[in-house]
Amino acid sequence: MTESDAPRWFLEALARPPEHHDVEVDGARVHYRAWGEPGERGLVLVHGGAANSGWWDHIAPFFARRGRILALDLSGHGDSERRSTYDLETWAKEVMTVAAVGGIGGPPLVAGHSMGGFVTAMVGARHGAECDGIVIIDSPLHVQPPEEEGLRRPEPRPRKVYADREAILSRFRTMPAQEVMLEYVRRHIAEESVRRVEGGWTWKFDPVLFAERKLLRDLLPDVTCRAGFLRSEFGLVPDTMAGEIDALLGHRAPIVDLPATGHHPMLDQPLVLVTALRALLRQWAVDALLL
């Protein structure tokens, strides 16, 4: 199935293209996308490792009818600049800077997937007083971010360049691997993940961005704002770990199961992800983001 064969909801979401902006954070240009009217209450969406803001193109419009929705490219990803090193604290600062300049009225909500969940937890731990709340999507407790764990190597490999665009698009894979993906979503995200370079095409993310991160289990007890956790049924957070998360967050955060989803729910069950996030925001009475 190609993007032209996609269902109506997907085509309508992509028919609401975002604005594109940049802001400088600690000497690096950070790119972000924006939907909805400036001044409304809002939500910042944080992608996972080696991903980019385009992963949210078919998700964000569902929340933009009465809200200001932002999705950034963390430095080293997407259309943002690279740094010599990358850490969760700097990425959290990028999130909060984008929230401050991107037109959100009042304290932002922040939702992050996988490695982006680690960044989001750091936001809640370091900037909790400035947030309306955080939502973490299928980030594991006791290991390094799964994308980084899978791509980490003793020595960085040279950047691979593909001769033509279709060749690199056909090589798009998730990390960790996920067999079930909606083809029209996979295609769109793949297209947002590549750039032209001398000699052909390559991936947008910096191949040397991976490092040792503070574990999620060490961040959650320091979260000071309200929090929620979305757990994919076939993802990286089993039932026993969900109980640990509940305890680490002081038994005060809703934990929502996403049925029949893999670790990357925006790729296999995006409407389930939208529904769960909407339900959580309704529970928090964030009416501006619901319709």
Stockholm file with secondary structure:
# STOCKHOLM 1.0

chainA/1-291         MTESDAPRWFLEALARPPEHHDVEVDGARVHYRAWGEPGERGLVLVHGGAANSGWWDHIAPFFARRGRILALDLSGHGDSERRSTYDLETWAKEVMTVAAVGGIGGPPLVAGHSMGGFVTAMVGARHGAECDGIVIIDSPLHVQPPEEEGLRRPEPRPRKVYADREAILSRFRTMPAQEVMLEYVRRHIAEESVRRVEGGWTWKFDPVLFAERKLLRDLLPDVTCRAGFLRSEFGLVPDTMAGEIDALLGHRAPIVDLPATGHHPMLDQPLVLVTALRALLRQWAVDALLL
#=GR chainA/1-291 SS CCGGGSCHHHHHHHTSCCEEEEEEETTEEEEEEEESCTTSCEEEEECCTTCCGGGGTTTGGGGCSSSEEEEECCTTSTTSCCCSSCCHHHHHHHHHHHHHHTTCCSSCEEEEETHHHHHHHHHHHHSGGGCSEEEEESCCSSSSCHHHHHHCCSSCCCCCCBSSHHHHHHTCCCSSCCSCCCHHHHHHHHHTTEEEETTEEEESSCTTCCCCCCCHHHHGGGCCSCEEEEEEEESSCCHHHHHHHHHHTTTCSCEEEEEEEESCHHHHCHHHHHHHHHHHHHHTTCGGGTC
#=GC SS_cons         CCGGGSCHHHHHHHTSCCEEEEEEETTEEEEEEEESCTTSCEEEEECCTTCCGGGGTTTGGGGCSSSEEEEECCTTSTTSCCCSSCCHHHHHHHHHHHHHHTTCCSSCEEEEETHHHHHHHHHHHHSGGGCSEEEEESCCSSSSCHHHHHHCCSSCCCCCCBSSHHHHHHTCCCSSCCSCCCHHHHHHHHHTTEEEETTEEEESSCTTCCCCCCCHHHHGGGCCSCEEEEEEEESSCCHHHHHHHHHHTTTCSCEEEEEEEESCHHHHCHHHHHHHHHHHHHHTTCGGGTC
//
